[in-house]
Amino acid sequence: MVVKTASTGFRSLLYRSGWLYNAITRRLYDQDKKFFTIATLIGKGPKRVLDLPCGTGYLMRFLHPAIEYEGIDLNHRFLKRIRRKELKKRNITLKKIILHQKNIFDFQDYKGKKKDVIVLCDILHHVYPKHTELINIAKKISQKVIVCEPYVTKPREITARDKLLKIVIFLGKNLPKPLFKIVDFLFLDNDGINTFSRRSKWNLDRKALKDFYKSMGFNIIHKIIDEYIAIWESLEN
Ligand SMILES: C[S@@+](CC[C@H](N)C(=O)[O-])C[C@H]1O[C@@H](n2cnc3c(N)ncnc32)[C@H](O)[C@@H]1O
């Protein structure tokens, strides 16, 4: 079920199709290993999991069937990708699936309901400088918060898994900022929600990302290609 309350502005090609987004991100990162690792950290058995934002719902493929999954994202095309047909094809049989097309900062809509786990995957660099606000609210309403972020954000630093993207990145690596802004707007990380000027200020390399995680009370657990997955657990029961 998708509950719609808001929409996005102009999105790049990458954010116009869930299929394309999955195809590209699978070439950039080890998506299967990453989401399998996150699902393992979530654990088995009945749990309420909130995926902020859920994107195309890739995480669901690896979750234990007893899990109640709630996903929030503003991108209606991504949410559409999580169709009944897709769930059936991938044999996803979660206990409950609730999807909302809304802003993850509309905290009032989900603040009251305590979650077992909140997943913040590939979102902090999009919402800069509101990333700490997002983490702090997640910590208030969940027993466990799992965060995953790339520690490289500039094209020239991206490892990329396959040759095609390595060539694309090689071509783009010397673009001047104004040109890169146009490329970003049309083809790359323009999600139609967060502006380039704010997103491009996120500049955390390996050390800075580790330090940031630590400062927020997270432990770094895994490095998967260009990303770090970290976890925070509440001391309260
Ligand atoms: C890089 S994708 C990550 C999606 C998913 N977590 C994953 O790892 O595949 C970033 C997502 O954040 C969503 N997004 C960014 N800002 C948002 C906001 N304020 N409210 C809801 N969704 C947002 C975009 O629509 C996009 O789907």
The ligand as an ORCA input file, in Angstrom:
! r2SCAN-3c Opt
* xyz 0 1
  C      20.469      7.517     -2.695
  S      18.772      7.133     -2.545
  C      18.830      5.909     -1.243
  C      17.583      5.064     -1.184
  C      17.690      3.795     -0.325
  N      17.854      4.115      1.065
  C      18.810      2.940     -0.832
  O      19.837      2.860     -0.162
  O      18.653      2.358     -1.908
  C      18.181      8.565     -1.742
  C      16.674      8.575     -1.633
  O      16.318      9.583     -0.712
  C      15.048     10.077     -1.090
  N      14.917     11.335     -0.337
  C      15.817     12.335     -0.236
  N      15.358     13.291      0.597
  C      14.144     12.880      1.043
  C      13.171     13.437      1.907
  N      13.370     14.605      2.531
  N      12.024     12.743      2.117
  C      11.811     11.549      1.505
  N      12.686     10.973      0.664
  C      13.848     11.632      0.435
  C      15.137     10.164     -2.579
  O      13.865     10.181     -3.179
  C      15.904      8.879     -2.892
  O      15.030      7.818     -3.155
*
